[in-house]
Amino acid sequence: MISGAVATLALTIAMAGPVPVARSLRAFGIFLAVLPAAALAGGVLALLTRWLHALRVRRRVGPPIAPAT
């Protein structure tokens, strides 16, 4: 969820402000064209961060140690 918000903020800053979607049919068309790619990129980024976090935790904890017999 945070990655999607950061991506939206970065895109808004890169475009030098919000796009007036309500006032322009062309802007609305561009918005609809970019929306699936942005949603897919946000999902991939969320999965990647989840995987990297799990990897870091696993490396920090280490493998389980078998009990001595």
PyMOL commands that place a pseudoatom at each C-alpha (Angstrom):
pseudoatom trace, name=CA, resn=MET, resi=1, chain=A, elem=C, hetatm=0, pos=[0.000, 0.000, 0.000]
pseudoatom trace, name=CA, resn=ILE, resi=2, chain=A, elem=C, hetatm=0, pos=[2.816, 2.392, 0.842]
pseudoatom trace, name=CA, resn=SER, resi=3, chain=A, elem=C, hetatm=0, pos=[4.646, 1.536, -2.386]
pseudoatom trace, name=CA, resn=GLY, resi=4, chain=A, elem=C, hetatm=0, pos=[1.574, 2.523, -4.408]
pseudoatom trace, name=CA, resn=ALA, resi=5, chain=A, elem=C, hetatm=0, pos=[1.335, 5.843, -2.581]
pseudoatom trace, name=CA, resn=VAL, resi=6, chain=A, elem=C, hetatm=0, pos=[5.037, 6.544, -3.120]
pseudoatom trace, name=CA, resn=ALA, resi=7, chain=A, elem=C, hetatm=0, pos=[4.742, 5.684, -6.820]
pseudoatom trace, name=CA, resn=THR, resi=8, chain=A, elem=C, hetatm=0, pos=[1.751, 8.017, -7.191]
pseudoatom trace, name=CA, resn=LEU, resi=9, chain=A, elem=C, hetatm=0, pos=[3.574, 10.832, -5.413]
pseudoatom trace, name=CA, resn=ALA, resi=10, chain=A, elem=C, hetatm=0, pos=[6.697, 10.335, -7.535]
pseudoatom trace, name=CA, resn=LEU, resi=11, chain=A, elem=C, hetatm=0, pos=[4.646, 10.349, -10.736]
pseudoatom trace, name=CA, resn=THR, resi=12, chain=A, elem=C, hetatm=0, pos=[2.819, 13.517, -9.684]
pseudoatom trace, name=CA, resn=ILE, resi=13, chain=A, elem=C, hetatm=0, pos=[6.102, 15.252, -8.887]
pseudoatom trace, name=CA, resn=ALA, resi=14, chain=A, elem=C, hetatm=0, pos=[7.658, 14.077, -12.168]
pseudoatom trace, name=CA, resn=MET, resi=15, chain=A, elem=C, hetatm=0, pos=[4.702, 15.444, -14.141]
pseudoatom trace, name=CA, resn=ALA, resi=16, chain=A, elem=C, hetatm=0, pos=[4.978, 18.824, -12.334]
pseudoatom trace, name=CA, resn=GLY, resi=17, chain=A, elem=C, hetatm=0, pos=[1.511, 18.530, -10.833]
pseudoatom trace, name=CA, resn=PRO, resi=18, chain=A, elem=C, hetatm=0, pos=[-1.728, 16.600, -11.128]
pseudoatom trace, name=CA, resn=VAL, resi=19, chain=A, elem=C, hetatm=0, pos=[-3.303, 15.949, -14.534]
pseudoatom trace, name=CA, resn=PRO, resi=20, chain=A, elem=C, hetatm=0, pos=[-6.675, 17.682, -15.034]
pseudoatom trace, name=CA, resn=VAL, resi=21, chain=A, elem=C, hetatm=0, pos=[-8.510, 14.447, -15.875]
pseudoatom trace, name=CA, resn=ALA, resi=22, chain=A, elem=C, hetatm=0, pos=[-11.960, 15.918, -15.265]
pseudoatom trace, name=CA, resn=ARG, resi=23, chain=A, elem=C, hetatm=0, pos=[-11.416, 18.795, -17.719]
pseudoatom trace, name=CA, resn=SER, resi=24, chain=A, elem=C, hetatm=0, pos=[-9.782, 17.017, -20.638]
pseudoatom trace, name=CA, resn=LEU, resi=25, chain=A, elem=C, hetatm=0, pos=[-10.951, 13.986, -22.575]
pseudoatom trace, name=CA, resn=ARG, resi=26, chain=A, elem=C, hetatm=0, pos=[-7.398, 13.440, -23.865]
pseudoatom trace, name=CA, resn=ALA, resi=27, chain=A, elem=C, hetatm=0, pos=[-5.976, 13.469, -20.320]
pseudoatom trace, name=CA, resn=PHE, resi=28, chain=A, elem=C, hetatm=0, pos=[-8.638, 10.978, -19.239]
pseudoatom trace, name=CA, resn=GLY, resi=29, chain=A, elem=C, hetatm=0, pos=[-7.715, 8.689, -22.147]
pseudoatom trace, name=CA, resn=ILE, resi=30, chain=A, elem=C, hetatm=0, pos=[-4.035, 8.836, -21.212]
pseudoatom trace, name=CA, resn=PHE, resi=31, chain=A, elem=C, hetatm=0, pos=[-4.966, 8.103, -17.590]
pseudoatom trace, name=CA, resn=LEU, resi=32, chain=A, elem=C, hetatm=0, pos=[-6.936, 5.014, -18.634]
pseudoatom trace, name=CA, resn=ALA, resi=33, chain=A, elem=C, hetatm=0, pos=[-4.082, 3.857, -20.880]
pseudoatom trace, name=CA, resn=VAL, resi=34, chain=A, elem=C, hetatm=0, pos=[-1.468, 4.142, -18.110]
pseudoatom trace, name=CA, resn=LEU, resi=35, chain=A, elem=C, hetatm=0, pos=[-3.634, 2.826, -15.256]
pseudoatom trace, name=CA, resn=PRO, resi=36, chain=A, elem=C, hetatm=0, pos=[-3.161, -0.942, -15.916]
pseudoatom trace, name=CA, resn=ALA, resi=37, chain=A, elem=C, hetatm=0, pos=[0.614, -0.580, -16.195]
pseudoatom trace, name=CA, resn=ALA, resi=38, chain=A, elem=C, hetatm=0, pos=[0.757, 1.483, -13.010]
pseudoatom trace, name=CA, resn=ALA, resi=39, chain=A, elem=C, hetatm=0, pos=[-1.392, -1.030, -11.122]
pseudoatom trace, name=CA, resn=LEU, resi=40, chain=A, elem=C, hetatm=0, pos=[0.745, -3.931, -12.351]
pseudoatom trace, name=CA, resn=ALA, resi=41, chain=A, elem=C, hetatm=0, pos=[3.965, -2.118, -11.432]
pseudoatom trace, name=CA, resn=GLY, resi=42, chain=A, elem=C, hetatm=0, pos=[2.600, -1.361, -7.955]
pseudoatom trace, name=CA, resn=GLY, resi=43, chain=A, elem=C, hetatm=0, pos=[1.684, -5.012, -7.447]
pseudoatom trace, name=CA, resn=VAL, resi=44, chain=A, elem=C, hetatm=0, pos=[5.093, -6.228, -8.608]
pseudoatom trace, name=CA, resn=LEU, resi=45, chain=A, elem=C, hetatm=0, pos=[6.794, -3.697, -6.332]
pseudoatom trace, name=CA, resn=ALA, resi=46, chain=A, elem=C, hetatm=0, pos=[4.699, -4.833, -3.366]
pseudoatom trace, name=CA, resn=LEU, resi=47, chain=A, elem=C, hetatm=0, pos=[5.566, -8.496, -3.991]
pseudoatom trace, name=CA, resn=LEU, resi=48, chain=A, elem=C, hetatm=0, pos=[9.237, -7.641, -4.429]
pseudoatom trace, name=CA, resn=THR, resi=49, chain=A, elem=C, hetatm=0, pos=[9.403, -5.712, -1.155]
pseudoatom trace, name=CA, resn=ARG, resi=50, chain=A, elem=C, hetatm=0, pos=[7.621, -8.540, 0.668]
pseudoatom trace, name=CA, resn=TRP, resi=51, chain=A, elem=C, hetatm=0, pos=[10.117, -11.063, -0.744]
pseudoatom trace, name=CA, resn=LEU, resi=52, chain=A, elem=C, hetatm=0, pos=[13.121, -8.888, 0.128]
pseudoatom trace, name=CA, resn=HIS, resi=53, chain=A, elem=C, hetatm=0, pos=[11.839, -8.370, 3.675]
pseudoatom trace, name=CA, resn=ALA, resi=54, chain=A, elem=C, hetatm=0, pos=[11.367, -12.126, 4.163]
pseudoatom trace, name=CA, resn=LEU, resi=55, chain=A, elem=C, hetatm=0, pos=[14.858, -12.727, 2.786]
pseudoatom trace, name=CA, resn=ARG, resi=56, chain=A, elem=C, hetatm=0, pos=[16.411, -10.236, 5.208]
pseudoatom trace, name=CA, resn=VAL, resi=57, chain=A, elem=C, hetatm=0, pos=[14.579, -11.748, 8.183]
pseudoatom trace, name=CA, resn=ARG, resi=58, chain=A, elem=C, hetatm=0, pos=[15.649, -15.254, 7.160]
pseudoatom trace, name=CA, resn=ARG, resi=59, chain=A, elem=C, hetatm=0, pos=[19.300, -14.199, 6.877]
pseudoatom trace, name=CA, resn=ARG, resi=60, chain=A, elem=C, hetatm=0, pos=[19.218, -12.394, 10.206]
pseudoatom trace, name=CA, resn=VAL, resi=61, chain=A, elem=C, hetatm=0, pos=[17.683, -15.336, 12.070]
pseudoatom trace, name=CA, resn=GLY, resi=62, chain=A, elem=C, hetatm=0, pos=[19.656, -18.012, 10.262]
pseudoatom trace, name=CA, resn=PRO, resi=63, chain=A, elem=C, hetatm=0, pos=[18.768, -21.650, 9.706]
pseudoatom trace, name=CA, resn=PRO, resi=64, chain=A, elem=C, hetatm=0, pos=[17.254, -23.631, 12.549]
pseudoatom trace, name=CA, resn=ILE, resi=65, chain=A, elem=C, hetatm=0, pos=[19.740, -25.512, 14.720]
pseudoatom trace, name=CA, resn=ALA, resi=66, chain=A, elem=C, hetatm=0, pos=[19.053, -29.192, 15.339]
pseudoatom trace, name=CA, resn=PRO, resi=67, chain=A, elem=C, hetatm=0, pos=[18.902, -30.176, 19.032]
pseudoatom trace, name=CA, resn=ALA, resi=68, chain=A, elem=C, hetatm=0, pos=[21.913, -32.048, 20.398]
pseudoatom trace, name=CA, resn=THR, resi=69, chain=A, elem=C, hetatm=0, pos=[21.352, -35.716, 21.149]
for i in range(1, 69): cmd.bond("trace and resi %d" % i, "trace and resi %d" % (i + 1))
show_as sticks, trace
zoom trace
